[in-house]
C-alpha cells in the first residue's frame, strides 16, 4: 500500500475508519482491544483532534498501521504543497 499523506484531521478521521473496517472490526470491537468503549472510538473517528498521542498510537498498533515521520523535502508531492489546516 502507498503511504498516506495527512494534513487535516478529516483525512485522519477517514483513514482511521477505513483501516478499522478493513480489519473487519466494529467500533465496539476495536474499543475492547484497546480498553475504550464504543462511544470513545466513535468520537475519535469523528474528530481525531480529541485523541491523545498515546491512544492514537495504541489504536494504530491494533489496526496494524505504522507511523512514519520524515523531514519534509524541498519539493513535496503536489497533494501536500498547500498549507496544512490547523489541528
C-alpha positions in Angstrom: 0.0 0.0 0.0 1.2 3.5 -0.8 1.9 5.8 2.1 -0.9 8.1 3.0 -0.2 11.8 3.4 -2.0 13.5 6.3 -2.7 17.2 6.5 -6.0 17.5 8.2 -8.0 15.9 11.0 -10.7 15.0 8.5 -8.2 12.9 6.5 -7.1 11.1 9.6 -10.7 10.5 10.5 -11.4 8.9 7.1 -8.2 6.7 7.3 -9.0 5.5 10.9 -12.5 4.4 9.8 -11.2 2.8 6.7 -8.4 0.8 8.5 -10.9 -0.3 11.2 -13.4 -1.6 8.6 -10.6 -3.2 6.5 -9.7 -5.2 9.6 -13.4 -6.2 10.0 -13.8 -4.5 13.3 -16.8 -2.7 14.7 -16.2 0.4 16.8 -17.1 -1.7 19.9 -14.7 -4.5 19.0 -11.8 -2.0 18.4 -12.6 -0.3 21.6 -12.4 -3.6 23.5 -9.0 -4.3 22.0 -7.5 -1.1 23.4 -9.6 -0.6 26.5 -12.0 2.1 25.3 -15.8 2.0 24.9 -17.6 2.3 21.5 -18.6 5.9 22.1 -15.0 6.9 22.6 -14.0 5.2 19.4 -16.8 7.0 17.6 -15.7 10.3 19.0 -12.1 9.7 17.9 -13.2 8.7 14.4 -15.5 11.8 14.2 -12.8 14.2 15.5 -9.3 12.8 15.9 -8.1 16.1 17.4 -9.7 14.7 20.6 -7.4 11.7 20.9 -4.2 11.6 22.9 -1.0 10.6 21.2 -0.8 7.5 23.4 -4.3 6.5 22.5 -3.7 7.1 18.8 -0.5 5.0 18.8 -2.3 2.2 20.6 -5.2 2.4 18.1 -2.8 2.4 15.1 -0.9 -0.6 16.5 -4.1 -2.6 16.9 -5.0 -1.7 13.3 -1.6 -2.8 12.1 -0.8 0.7 10.9 2.6 2.3 11.4 3.5 6.0 11.6 6.5 7.2 9.6 7.9 10.6 10.4 10.4 12.1 8.0 11.7 15.5 7.3 9.8 17.5 4.6 11.5 17.5 1.3 12.1 20.7 -0.7 9.6 19.6 -3.3 6.8 17.7 -1.6 4.2 15.8 -3.6 1.6 18.2 -5.0 -1.0 16.9 -2.6 0.9 18.4 0.4 2.0 21.7 -1.1 -0.9 23.6 0.3 -0.6 25.0 3.8 -1.9 22.5 6.4 -5.1 23.3 8.3 -4.6 24.0 12.0 -5.1 20.9 14.1 
